[in-house]
């Protein structure tokens, strides 16, 4: 039986979440990619709290260029926000998406900003 794209992504997402647990010192960076925008948040799974979040809809993110370039800027903004909060390392949760395109650009932007995965 074939699953729809959405159902397949949800299955992969559950498989990833079994292995990854974020803490306050090393939060889980959860990525959500819509057709137009990309969102990322740092989550402390132990306390069930979102520490901070960044998206392509934020005012500080320049909206010119391709969606991949915007995703890279979101990653850099994420790294700077993590630095403000005192977070230097994190676990990357790709959310069931392939590590390719915008998801990869966001991760590379965060690494360039000084965040370690």
C-alpha positions in Angstrom: 0.0 0.0 0.0 1.4 3.4 -1.0 1.3 6.3 1.4 0.7 9.9 0.5 3.7 12.3 0.6 2.3 13.8 3.9 1.8 10.3 5.5 5.3 9.2 4.5 6.9 12.3 6.0 5.0 11.8 9.2 6.3 8.3 9.5 9.9 9.4 8.9 9.4 12.2 11.4 8.3 9.8 14.1 11.3 7.6 13.4 13.7 10.6 13.8 11.9 11.9 17.0 12.5 8.5 18.7 16.3 9.1 18.5 16.5 12.8 19.1 15.8 14.5 22.5 16.7 18.1 23.1 17.9 19.6 26.4 18.3 23.2 27.5 22.1 23.1 26.8 21.7 21.2 23.5 18.2 21.9 22.1 16.5 20.2 19.1 16.2 22.4 16.1 12.9 21.5 14.5 12.4 22.5 10.8 9.0 23.1 9.1 9.0 23.9 5.4 5.9 25.2 3.7 5.6 26.0 0.0 6.4 29.6 0.6 8.2 29.9 4.0 10.5 28.0 6.3 10.3 27.9 10.1 12.8 26.7 12.7 12.5 26.5 16.5 14.8 25.3 19.3 13.0 23.0 21.6 13.9 21.7 25.1 12.2 18.3 25.1 13.0 17.6 28.8 10.9 20.6 30.0 8.6 20.7 26.9 9.5 24.3 26.1 10.4 26.2 22.9 13.5 28.3 23.7 13.4 30.5 20.6 12.1 30.4 17.0 13.0 32.0 13.7 11.2 32.0 10.4 11.4 33.5 6.9 8.4 35.7 7.9 10.4 37.6 10.6 11.1 41.3 10.0 14.9 40.9 10.2 15.0 38.5 7.3 15.5 40.0 3.8 13.0 38.6 1.4 15.0 39.0 -1.8 16.5 36.1 -3.7 15.5 32.5 -4.1 13.8 30.5 -1.3 17.1 28.6 -0.7 18.9 31.9 -0.2 16.3 33.0 2.2 16.5 29.7 4.1 20.3 30.3 4.5 19.6 33.7 6.0 17.1 32.1 8.4 19.8 29.7 9.5 22.2 32.6 10.1 19.6 34.4 12.1 18.9 31.2 14.1 22.6 31.0 15.0 22.8 34.6 16.2 19.6 34.1 18.3 21.2 30.9 19.8 24.3 32.9 20.7 22.2 35.5 22.5 20.5 32.7 24.5 23.9 31.0 25.3 23.4 28.0 23.1 26.5 26.8 21.2 25.4 23.3 20.1 22.2 21.7 19.0 20.6 18.6 17.5 19.2 19.1 13.9 15.7 17.6 13.4 14.9 17.8 9.7 11.3 17.0 10.3 10.9 14.2 7.9 12.2 16.3 4.9 15.2 15.2 2.9 18.4 16.9 3.8 18.5 18.8 0.5 17.6 22.2 -0.8 16.1 24.6 1.7 16.6 22.3 4.7 20.3 21.9 3.9 20.7 25.6 3.2 19.2 26.4 6.7 21.6 24.0 8.4 24.6 25.4 6.5 23.6 28.9 7.4 23.3 28.0 11.1 26.8 26.3 10.9 28.3 29.4 9.3 26.8 31.5 12.1 28.7 29.4 14.6 26.2 26.8 15.7 27.5 23.2 16.1 25.4 20.1 15.2 
